[in-house]
Amino acid sequence: MENRNKKIIQIVIGLAILALLFHEIDYKAVQEAIRGLNLGLFGLAAIAYLCYNLMMSYRLYYLLKKMGHTVGFHHALSAHLAGMIASDVTPGRAGFFLVPYFLKNRTGCNISDGMAAILAPQGIEFILKVSGGFLGLLYFISAISIDISRTLLLPLGVGGIAFLCVGTVILWVLWTGESRSYQLLKRIPYLSRFEADYANLKHKSLLVRRSVSVILIIYFICWLLLAIQWMLMGYALGITQLTLLTYFLLHPLVTILRFVPLTVSGLGLMEGATALMFLLLGVPQGLTIGVVFALLVRLNMILVDCLGLRSVFS
């Protein structure tokens, strides 16, 4: 009951932020933007996002194979998409950590092995996302000379520091000597019951560490695919002044707010940050188009992620 009430509160907060945003935007411009949406480019954006999911699924398949599992790519894809649809409706996108559960249901792969295949890469992703967001800030401030307001800097700074710390702690726990991390974690009563699972997670995570170069290459390909998705969505709305480089650096800067567990999947936070950035970047009707853009990107992602609905319930 407590978790249910907490989720309701997070949904209400997200909707309240959206209501405030809609209070500030031009409804006529919203209608014109939606009526003028190029559905062909919207579809191409969905294909770019689907390619991102295919690459992420390949990463899962590759790492499980390195651990000695003979999981088929289609099983990895099904589990990944199920995790993505779960992440779309959970605070901080925590639903993605259900991927090992979906894997176990379909293939019998144990939970700790599945967790090893996603946890360390997620830690790396957190660190790289913060680094990419910082580079984006430097680029927008120095090269484009925009004035980042304190209203935007505060949540970005808090989110960035938090997830840099989370990513660092994840990698420290998984990739340091067992005596160091376990001596700390075994003091937590609940975790002490999972000593065997933790030892297996550590062992398999060290196998994952040997594939860091592959993880990095896949991450940057995925980052590019998401930037392409955003660029195509921008073109679909008639936004032609923003370059692929702008979207490439804007994506980690804005989407880090999707991981802040204040609302469900960053609802309202990402839309607000996108609107402010579009305004600062000189996009005509920046606040209005920014909100419409962010909501359409969210819709685009959910439509593709819905391919995993069958895996959620099977």
C-alpha positions, 0 to 999 in steps of 0.5 A, spaced: 500 500 500 505 504 501 509 503 494 502 504 491 501 511 494 508 513 493 507 511 486 500 515 485 504 521 489 510 521 483 504 521 478 501 527 481 507 530 481 509 529 474 502 531 472 502 537 476 509 539 472 506 538 466 500 542 468 504 548 469 508 547 463 501 547 459 499 553 463 505 557 459 505 554 452 501 557 446 495 552 445 494 554 438 502 553 436 501 546 439 495 544 435 499 547 429 505 543 431 501 536 431 497 537 425 503 539 421 507 533 424 510 529 418 508 522 420 514 519 415 519 522 419 516 520 426 516 513 423 523 513 421 525 516 428 521 510 431 526 505 427 532 509 429 530 507 436 528 500 435 535 500 432 538 502 439 534 497 442 537 492 438 544 494 439 542 494 447 539 487 446 545 485 442 550 487 448 545 483 453 546 477 448 554 478 448 555 479 455 551 472 457 554 469 452 561 471 455 558 468 461 557 461 458 550 462 457 547 459 450 541 464 450 538 466 443 538 473 441 531 473 440 530 471 448 535 477 450 531 482 445 524 480 448 527 480 455 530 487 454 524 490 451 520 487 457 525 491 461 524 497 457 516 498 457 517 496 465 522 502 465 517 507 462 512 506 467 517 506 473 520 512 477 527 513 476 526 507 470 527 502 475 523 497 471 529 496 467 532 492 473 527 487 471 530 484 465 534 478 469 527 476 471 524 476 464 530 472 462 529 467 468 522 466 466 524 465 458 531 461 459 532 459 466 538 464 466 539 465 474 537 472 476 545 474 479 547 472 472 542 476 468 543 482 473 551 482 472 549 483 465 546 489 466 548 492 472 556 494 470 554 496 463 548 501 467 554 503 472 558 505 466 552 508 462 551 513 468 558 515 468 558 516 461 551 520 461 553 525 466 560 526 462 556 527 456 551 532 459 557 536 462 560 536 455 554 538 452 553 544 457 560 546 456 559 546 448 552 550 449 555 555 454 562 556 450 560 555 442 553 557 442 554 562 448 547 561 451 546 563 458 544 557 462 539 559 467 539 557 475 532 554 474 535 549 469 542 548 472 540 546 479 536 540 477 541 538 472 547 539 477 543 535 482 541 529 477 548 529 475 552 528 481 547 523 484 548 519 478 555 520 477 556 517 485 551 511 483 555 509 477 561 510 481 558 506 487 556 500 482 562 499 479 566 499 485 562 494 488 562 490 482 569 490 480 573 491 486 576 485 490 571 481 494 574 483 501 573 490 500 566 491 498 563 485 501 566 487 508 561 493 507 555 490 504 555 484 509 553 489 515 547 490 512 542 485 515 538 484 509 543 483 504 547 478 508 542 473 506 544 473 499 551 472 500 552 466 495 548 470 490 552 476 491 559 472 490 556 469 484 554 476 481 561 479 483 564 473 479 560 474 473 561 481 473 569 481 473 567 477 467 563 483 464 569 487 466 573 484 460 568 486 455 569 494 457 571 496 450 565 492 447 560 495 452 563 502 450 563 501 443 555 499 443 554 505 448 557 510 443 553 507 437 546 507 441 548 514 443 548 516 436 542 512 434 538 516 440 541 523 437 538 521 430 532 519 433 531 526 436 534 529 430 528 526 425 523 528 431 525 535 430 525 535 422 518 531 423 516 538 427 519 542 422 525 544 427 531 545 422 536 549 425 539 544 430 544 540 428 546 532 429 551 534 434 546 539 438 542 533 439 548 528 440 550 533 446 543 535 448 540 528 449 544 526 455 544 533 458 536 532 458 535 525 459 539 524 465 532 527 469 528 521 466 532 517 472 530 522 477 525 518 482 521 524 483 516 522 478 515 516 473 520 516 468 522 523 469 515 525 467 514 533 467 522 534 468 524 532 461 519 536 458 521 542 462 528 541 461 527 540 453 522 546 453 528 551 456 533 548 452 529 549 446 528 556 448 535 558 450 537 555 443 533 559 439 528 555 437 521 559 434 516 558 440 521 554 444 517 553 450 511 550 446 515 546 441 520 543 446 514 540 450 511 537 444 517 535 442 519 531 449 512 528 449 512 526 442 519 523 443 516 519 449 510 517 445 515 514 440 519 510 445 513 507 448 510 505 442 516 501 440 517 499 447 510 496 447 513 490 442 515 487 449 508 487 452 508 480 450 514 478 454 512 482 460 505 477 461 508 471 458 
